[in-house]
Amino acid sequence: MKVKPSVVIRDLEEYLDLFKISLSEEARKTLVDVEEFAQRCDNPVNYNLFFSKAIRNARILQEILINNGINPNLAALILEQDYYATIDTLSSYEYEAVSYSKLERNNEKAAIINIALEYCVSDNRSMLEIKDIMLAAMDDYEKMLNQDGGQWVDKRLNNCNITLTHLCGRYRESLWIPFVDIREALLKSNTTNRKVKIA
C-alpha cells in the first residue's frame, strides 16, 4: 500500500508533540508540499525539495534571495527540475518514504527535523518555523558534504563556500548564493524579531 503524504505529516506532528512543539502554518505547508511533490514523482525526498519548497513558501527566504540578486521563483524551479531530472527508477515514494521520526542512518528528513527542533528550542519557542527547517537543512547538507569529502566535477564548486548551486552539482548563476549569507540573514531575523517582541 502506498504511503500518503498526509500520513507522513501526521507522524511528524505526533513526533513533535512529544516535545510539546507544533508546526507553524508556513512550515507545515512547506513540508506538505515537499511530501506531495515527492509522491507525485514517486521518489524519495531529498535536499532539493526542502530548499525549493522553503523558498516557495517563506517570505523571509524570498526577501533574502531578492536582496542578493536571486530570483526566488527561478531558484525554486531549478531545484525542482534538478530533483525531477535525477529521479532514481530503483527507488519509490512507497518504499523510501521513511518517517521523520525514524532515527536511522541516511535519513535526511529525520536529521533536518531534529536539528530544526534544536534551533526552535534554543530560541525559546514552542512552534517550529520555516527558518528552523532551512537552517537545519543547510547544517545537515554541509555535514554530509564534509563526511563525503569528495571533489566536484564542476571545478567552480571546489574551494568555495557552499551555495544553493551545490545542490545541483554544477554551477548555476541563478543559485549562486552562499549558505553563510542565507544563515546570517535568517539568524539576524531571529534577533530582530526578538527585539520587536521585547519593545
C-alpha positions as CSV (number, residue, x, y, z in Angstrom):
1,M,0.0,0.0,0.0
2,K,1.3,3.4,-1.0
3,V,2.2,5.8,1.8
4,K,0.2,9.0,1.7
5,P,1.9,12.4,2.4
6,S,-0.9,13.2,5.0
7,V,0.2,10.1,7.0
8,V,3.8,11.1,6.9
9,I,2.9,14.7,8.1
10,R,0.6,13.3,10.8
11,D,3.5,11.1,12.0
12,L,5.8,14.1,12.1
13,E,3.3,16.1,14.1
14,E,2.9,13.3,16.6
15,Y,6.7,13.2,16.9
16,L,6.9,16.9,17.5
17,D,4.1,16.7,20.1
18,L,6.3,14.5,22.2
19,F,8.5,17.6,22.7
20,K,5.5,20.0,23.0
21,I,6.4,21.6,19.7
22,S,3.9,22.3,16.9
23,L,4.5,23.4,13.3
24,S,3.8,26.9,12.1
25,E,1.4,27.2,9.2
26,E,4.2,28.1,6.9
27,A,6.4,25.2,8.0
28,R,3.5,22.7,7.7
29,K,2.6,23.9,4.2
30,T,6.3,23.6,3.2
31,L,6.6,20.0,4.4
32,V,3.3,19.0,2.9
33,D,4.5,20.5,-0.4
34,V,7.8,18.5,-0.1
35,E,5.9,15.2,0.5
36,E,3.3,15.8,-2.2
37,F,6.0,16.6,-4.8
38,A,8.0,13.5,-3.9
39,Q,4.8,11.3,-4.0
40,R,3.8,12.7,-7.5
41,C,7.3,11.9,-8.7
42,D,7.2,8.5,-6.9
43,N,10.7,9.2,-5.5
44,P,12.2,9.8,-2.0
45,V,12.5,13.3,-0.6
46,N,15.9,15.0,-0.9
47,Y,17.6,18.3,0.0
48,N,16.5,20.0,-3.3
49,L,12.8,19.6,-2.3
50,F,13.4,21.0,1.2
51,F,15.2,24.1,-0.2
52,S,12.8,24.6,-3.2
53,K,9.6,24.4,-1.2
54,A,11.0,26.5,1.6
55,I,11.9,29.2,-0.9
56,R,8.4,29.0,-2.5
57,N,6.6,29.3,0.9
58,A,8.8,31.5,3.1
59,R,8.6,35.3,2.6
60,I,11.8,35.7,4.6
61,L,13.8,33.4,2.3
62,Q,12.3,35.2,-0.8
63,E,13.5,38.5,0.6
64,I,17.0,37.2,1.3
65,L,17.3,35.9,-2.2
66,I,16.0,39.0,-3.8
67,N,18.3,41.2,-1.7
68,N,21.2,39.0,-3.0
69,G,20.1,39.4,-6.7
70,I,18.5,36.0,-6.9
71,N,15.0,35.4,-8.4
72,P,13.3,33.1,-5.8
73,N,10.8,31.6,-8.2
74,L,13.6,30.7,-10.7
75,A,15.8,29.3,-7.9
76,A,12.9,27.1,-6.7
77,L,12.1,25.9,-10.2
78,I,15.7,25.0,-11.0
79,L,16.0,23.0,-7.8
80,E,12.7,21.1,-8.6
81,Q,13.8,20.5,-12.1
82,D,17.1,19.1,-10.9
83,Y,15.2,16.8,-8.4
84,Y,13.0,15.6,-11.3
85,A,15.9,15.0,-13.6
86,T,17.7,12.8,-11.1
87,I,14.8,10.5,-10.2
88,D,16.1,7.1,-9.3
89,T,13.9,4.4,-11.1
90,L,15.0,1.9,-8.5
91,S,13.5,3.9,-5.6
92,S,10.0,4.9,-4.9
93,Y,8.0,7.0,-2.5
94,E,6.2,3.9,-1.4
95,Y,9.3,2.2,0.0
96,E,11.6,5.1,0.7
97,A,9.2,7.4,2.4
98,V,10.7,6.9,5.8
99,S,9.2,8.6,8.8
100,Y,10.6,12.0,10.0
101,S,10.7,10.4,13.5
102,K,12.8,7.3,12.4
103,L,16.3,7.9,13.6
104,E,18.4,5.9,11.2
105,R,21.5,6.4,9.0
106,N,21.0,8.4,5.9
107,N,17.5,9.7,6.8
108,E,17.9,13.3,5.7
109,K,14.3,14.1,6.8
110,A,14.8,13.0,10.4
111,A,18.2,14.7,10.6
112,I,16.7,18.0,9.3
113,I,13.7,17.9,11.7
114,N,15.9,17.1,14.7
115,I,18.3,19.9,14.0
116,A,15.3,22.2,13.4
117,L,13.9,21.2,16.8
118,E,17.2,22.4,18.4
119,Y,17.0,25.8,16.7
120,C,13.4,26.2,17.8
121,V,14.0,25.2,21.4
122,S,17.2,27.2,21.7
123,D,15.2,30.3,20.6
124,N,12.7,29.6,23.4
125,R,9.8,28.9,21.0
126,S,7.2,26.1,21.0
127,M,6.4,26.5,17.3
128,L,8.8,25.1,14.6
129,E,9.2,27.7,11.9
130,I,10.4,27.6,8.3
131,K,13.6,29.3,9.2
132,D,14.4,26.5,11.6
133,I,13.9,24.0,8.8
134,M,16.1,26.0,6.4
135,L,18.9,26.4,8.9
136,A,18.7,22.7,9.7
137,A,18.8,21.7,6.0
138,M,21.9,23.8,5.4
139,D,23.6,22.4,8.5
140,D,22.8,18.8,7.6
141,Y,23.8,19.3,3.9
142,E,27.2,20.8,5.0
143,K,27.7,18.0,7.4
144,M,27.0,15.4,4.6
145,L,29.5,17.2,2.3
146,N,32.2,17.2,5.0
147,Q,31.7,13.5,5.6
148,D,31.8,12.8,1.8
149,G,35.0,14.9,1.3
150,G,34.8,14.5,-2.4
151,Q,35.7,16.9,-5.2
152,W,33.1,18.4,-7.6
153,V,33.2,17.5,-11.3
154,D,32.4,21.2,-11.9
155,K,35.6,22.8,-10.6
156,R,33.9,26.1,-9.9
157,L,32.2,24.4,-6.9
158,N,35.5,23.4,-5.3
159,N,37.2,25.6,-2.7
160,C,34.3,28.0,-2.2
161,N,31.5,28.5,0.3
162,I,28.6,26.0,-0.1
163,T,25.9,27.6,-2.2
164,L,22.4,26.7,-3.4
165,T,24.0,25.7,-6.7
166,H,26.0,22.9,-4.9
167,L,22.6,21.1,-4.5
168,C,22.6,20.6,-8.3
169,G,26.3,19.7,-8.5
170,R,27.1,22.2,-11.2
171,Y,27.4,26.0,-11.5
172,R,24.1,27.9,-11.9
173,E,24.3,31.6,-11.6
174,S,20.7,31.7,-10.6
175,L,21.6,29.7,-7.4
176,W,24.9,31.3,-6.5
177,I,24.2,32.5,-3.0
178,P,26.4,31.1,-0.2
179,F,24.7,29.3,2.7
180,V,26.7,31.6,5.1
181,D,24.8,34.6,3.7
182,I,21.4,32.9,4.0
183,R,22.2,31.7,7.5
184,E,23.4,35.1,8.6
185,A,20.2,36.8,7.4
186,L,18.0,34.1,9.0
187,L,19.7,34.4,12.3
188,K,19.6,38.2,12.1
189,S,15.9,38.0,11.6
190,N,15.6,35.9,14.8
191,T,17.4,38.8,16.7
192,T,15.3,41.4,15.0
193,N,12.0,39.6,15.8
194,R,13.1,39.2,19.5
195,K,13.8,42.9,19.8
196,V,10.4,43.8,18.3
197,K,8.7,41.5,20.8
198,I,10.5,43.0,23.7
199,A,9.7,46.6,22.6
